[in-house]
Amino acid sequence: MKINWKSLIISLVISLGIGFFAGFLTQNSMEVFEALKKPPLAPPGLVFPIVWTILYSLMGISAYLVYEAEAPQRTKEKALSIYGFQLLFNFLWSIVFFNFGNIYWPLEC
């Protein structure tokens, strides 16, 4: 498979851009996380930006693979629409959880 660098970079920019924007909007709200009662093996808050960057990178690569797949256009559009909805949900979840301190909203969904 030949890599279409333009599509790959666009996919990564979209995914990482949304992740970084959510991180930017929630950067001063980590006290919500720190105030939670956590299990003994819970990772420190410092780990989360690293893990989320890796996760958003992998999501961007996955979106690229779907976009470049040899599949019917309708199928790719449906998959990428679901992916877009999931990105929006991840973005909103971070803001609701950290900025508004609503830690139970994700459990209600």
C-alpha positions as CSV (number, residue, x, y, z in Angstrom):
1,M,0.0,0.0,0.0
2,K,1.4,3.3,-1.0
3,I,1.1,6.1,1.6
4,N,-0.9,9.1,0.6
5,W,1.0,11.6,2.8
6,K,-1.4,14.5,2.3
7,S,-4.4,12.4,3.5
8,L,-2.4,11.0,6.4
9,I,-1.2,14.4,7.5
10,I,-4.7,15.8,7.2
11,S,-6.2,12.9,9.2
12,L,-3.5,13.4,11.9
13,V,-4.0,17.2,12.1
14,I,-7.8,16.8,12.5
15,S,-7.5,14.2,15.2
16,L,-4.6,15.7,17.1
17,G,-6.0,19.2,16.6
18,I,-9.2,18.3,18.3
19,G,-7.3,16.5,21.1
20,F,-4.9,19.5,21.6
21,F,-7.8,22.0,21.6
22,A,-9.7,20.0,24.2
23,G,-6.5,19.8,26.3
24,F,-6.0,23.5,25.9
25,L,-9.5,24.3,27.1
26,T,-9.1,22.0,30.1
27,Q,-5.5,22.6,31.0
28,N,-6.4,24.6,34.2
29,S,-9.0,22.1,35.4
30,M,-6.8,19.2,36.5
31,E,-7.7,19.9,40.1
32,V,-11.0,18.1,39.4
33,F,-9.0,15.0,38.5
34,E,-6.7,15.4,41.5
35,A,-9.6,15.8,43.9
36,L,-11.2,12.5,42.9
37,K,-10.9,9.5,45.1
38,K,-8.8,7.1,43.0
39,P,-7.7,3.5,43.4
40,P,-4.1,2.9,44.5
41,L,-2.9,2.0,41.0
42,A,-4.4,5.0,39.2
43,P,-1.8,6.7,37.1
44,P,-0.7,10.3,37.9
45,G,-2.2,13.1,36.0
46,L,1.1,13.6,34.1
47,V,0.5,10.4,32.2
48,F,-2.8,11.4,30.6
49,P,-1.4,14.0,28.1
50,I,1.0,11.4,26.8
51,V,-1.5,8.6,26.5
52,W,-4.1,10.9,24.9
53,T,-1.6,12.1,22.3
54,I,-0.9,8.5,21.4
55,L,-4.6,7.7,21.3
56,Y,-5.5,10.6,19.1
57,S,-2.5,9.8,16.8
58,L,-3.8,6.2,16.4
59,M,-7.3,7.5,15.8
60,G,-6.0,9.8,13.0
61,I,-4.1,6.9,11.4
62,S,-7.2,4.7,11.6
63,A,-9.3,7.4,9.9
64,Y,-6.7,7.6,7.2
65,L,-6.8,3.8,6.7
66,V,-10.6,4.0,6.4
67,Y,-10.4,6.9,3.9
68,E,-7.8,5.1,1.8
69,A,-9.5,1.6,2.0
70,E,-10.7,-0.2,-1.1
71,A,-14.3,-0.2,0.0
72,P,-17.6,1.3,-1.3
73,Q,-17.7,5.1,-0.8
74,R,-20.9,4.8,1.2
75,T,-19.3,2.4,3.6
76,K,-16.3,4.7,4.1
77,E,-18.6,7.8,4.6
78,K,-20.6,5.9,7.2
79,A,-17.4,4.9,9.1
80,L,-15.9,8.3,8.9
81,S,-19.2,9.9,10.1
82,I,-19.2,7.6,13.2
83,Y,-15.6,8.6,13.7
84,G,-16.4,12.3,13.5
85,F,-19.2,11.9,16.0
86,Q,-16.9,10.0,18.4
87,L,-14.3,12.8,18.1
88,L,-17.0,15.4,18.9
89,F,-18.1,13.3,21.9
90,N,-14.5,13.0,23.2
91,F,-14.0,16.7,22.8
92,L,-17.2,17.6,24.7
93,W,-16.6,14.9,27.4
94,S,-13.3,16.5,28.3
95,I,-14.9,19.9,28.7
96,V,-18.0,18.7,30.6
97,F,-15.9,16.5,32.9
98,F,-13.0,18.9,33.7
99,N,-14.3,22.4,33.2
100,F,-17.8,21.9,34.5
101,G,-16.8,19.3,37.1
102,N,-19.6,17.0,36.1
103,I,-18.0,13.7,36.8
104,Y,-21.2,11.7,36.6
105,W,-22.3,12.7,33.1
106,P,-20.3,10.0,31.4
107,L,-21.9,7.4,33.6
108,E,-25.4,8.7,32.6
109,C,-24.8,8.3,28.9
